[in-house]
């Protein structure tokens, strides 16, 4: 069994109506690393007809959460920031690539690069995660 994939797909995503509503698709997962995608739809646009900033924030936040929890210990976000580089259009396929860049138990620092079709950088999300000593029940 791929434990990281099981944790994210069965214990997190399956019980996450917001990520499902946004249409997030899990592309890659392993401890400290996650790639998610979504397609920007009409309901994700703001009054300027570009993607609402909250869409990118939500995608990046989920990618960071999945990467942090994939190691088997329950982890929570402490701080998050998002720096926008470009606007996002209707129909864009947006990919968030989260990776742990520093780990000082129990706090880890993550960076998430958000791009269109893994090419043009749209935003950079940075965050800190607190990892508890509580393991997911399936791991004992």
C-alpha positions as CSV (number, residue, x, y, z in Angstrom):
1,X,0.0,0.0,0.0
2,X,1.2,3.5,-0.8
3,X,0.7,5.1,2.6
4,X,1.1,8.7,1.5
5,X,-1.5,8.2,-1.3
6,X,-3.9,6.4,1.0
7,X,-3.7,9.2,3.6
8,X,-4.3,11.9,1.1
9,X,-6.9,10.2,-1.0
10,X,-8.9,8.2,1.6
11,X,-8.4,10.2,4.8
12,X,-8.2,13.7,3.6
13,X,-9.5,14.3,0.1
14,X,-12.4,11.9,0.5
15,X,-13.6,14.0,3.4
16,X,-12.8,17.4,1.9
17,X,-15.9,18.8,0.1
18,X,-14.2,22.1,-0.7
19,X,-11.2,20.6,-2.6
20,X,-13.7,18.4,-4.5
21,X,-15.9,21.4,-5.3
22,X,-12.8,23.1,-6.8
23,X,-12.1,20.0,-8.8
24,X,-8.6,19.5,-7.5
25,X,-6.8,16.5,-8.9
26,X,-3.9,14.8,-7.1
27,X,-1.0,14.3,-9.6
28,X,1.9,13.3,-7.2
29,X,2.2,12.6,-3.5
30,X,5.0,11.6,-1.2
31,X,6.0,12.8,2.3
32,X,7.0,16.5,2.0
33,X,6.0,16.7,-1.7
34,X,2.6,17.2,-3.5
35,X,1.4,18.2,-6.9
36,X,-2.2,19.2,-7.4
37,X,-4.1,20.6,-10.4
38,X,-7.4,22.3,-11.2
39,X,-9.0,23.9,-14.2
40,X,-10.2,27.4,-13.7
41,X,-14.0,27.5,-14.3
42,X,-16.5,30.3,-14.6
43,X,-17.5,30.2,-10.9
44,X,-13.9,30.8,-9.9
45,X,-13.7,34.2,-11.6
46,X,-13.9,37.6,-9.9
47,X,-15.5,40.8,-11.1
48,X,-12.5,41.4,-13.4
49,X,-13.0,38.0,-15.2
50,X,-9.8,36.6,-13.8
51,X,-9.4,33.9,-11.2
52,X,-10.1,35.0,-7.7
53,X,-7.0,35.0,-5.6
54,X,-8.6,32.7,-3.1
55,X,-8.6,29.9,-5.7
56,X,-4.8,29.9,-5.9
57,X,-4.5,30.2,-2.1
58,X,-6.8,27.3,-1.6
59,X,-5.0,25.1,-4.2
60,X,-1.6,25.9,-2.6
61,X,-2.9,25.5,0.9
62,X,-4.3,22.0,0.1
63,X,-1.0,21.0,-1.7
64,X,1.0,22.0,1.4
65,X,-1.4,20.2,3.7
66,X,-1.3,17.0,1.7
67,X,2.5,17.1,1.4
68,X,2.9,17.7,5.2
69,X,0.4,15.0,6.2
70,X,1.6,12.4,3.7
71,X,4.4,11.5,6.2
72,X,1.8,9.9,8.5
73,X,1.7,12.5,11.3
74,X,-1.2,14.9,11.6
75,X,0.0,18.4,10.6
76,X,-1.6,21.9,10.7
77,X,-0.8,25.2,8.9
78,X,0.7,27.9,11.2
79,X,1.3,30.7,8.7
80,X,0.8,31.2,5.0
81,X,1.5,33.9,2.5
82,X,0.9,34.2,-1.3
83,X,2.8,36.4,-3.8
84,X,1.0,36.8,-7.1
85,X,3.1,37.0,-10.3
86,X,0.5,36.9,-13.1
87,X,-3.3,36.8,-13.5
88,X,-5.1,33.5,-14.1
89,X,-7.7,33.1,-16.9
90,X,-10.8,31.1,-17.5
91,X,-9.8,27.6,-18.7
92,X,-6.2,27.7,-17.4
93,X,-4.9,24.4,-16.0
94,X,-3.2,25.5,-12.8
95,X,-0.7,23.2,-11.1
96,X,0.6,23.7,-7.5
97,X,3.8,22.0,-6.6
98,X,4.5,21.9,-2.9
99,X,7.7,20.8,-1.3
100,X,9.3,21.0,2.2
101,X,12.3,23.2,2.1
102,X,13.2,23.2,5.8
103,X,12.3,20.9,8.7
104,X,13.0,21.8,12.3
105,X,10.8,19.4,14.3
106,X,8.0,20.1,14.9
107,X,7.8,23.1,12.4
108,X,8.5,22.7,8.7
109,X,8.7,25.4,6.0
110,X,7.0,24.7,2.7
111,X,7.1,26.5,-0.6
112,X,4.5,26.0,-3.3
113,X,5.0,27.1,-6.9
114,X,1.8,27.6,-8.8
115,X,2.0,27.6,-12.6
116,X,-0.1,27.2,-15.7
117,X,0.5,23.8,-17.3
118,X,3.8,23.6,-15.3
119,X,5.2,26.4,-17.3
120,X,4.4,30.1,-16.5
121,X,4.8,30.9,-12.8
122,X,1.6,32.4,-11.5
123,X,2.3,32.7,-7.8
124,X,4.5,31.6,-4.9
125,X,3.0,30.4,-1.7
126,X,5.0,30.0,1.5
127,X,3.9,28.5,4.7
128,X,4.9,26.9,8.0
129,X,3.4,23.7,9.2
130,X,3.3,22.3,12.8
131,X,3.6,18.5,12.8
132,X,2.0,16.8,15.9
133,X,3.2,13.5,17.4
134,X,-0.2,12.0,16.6
135,X,-0.1,9.5,13.8
136,X,-3.1,8.7,11.5
137,X,-5.0,5.8,13.0
138,X,-4.2,3.4,10.2
139,X,-0.6,3.7,11.1
140,X,-1.1,2.9,14.8
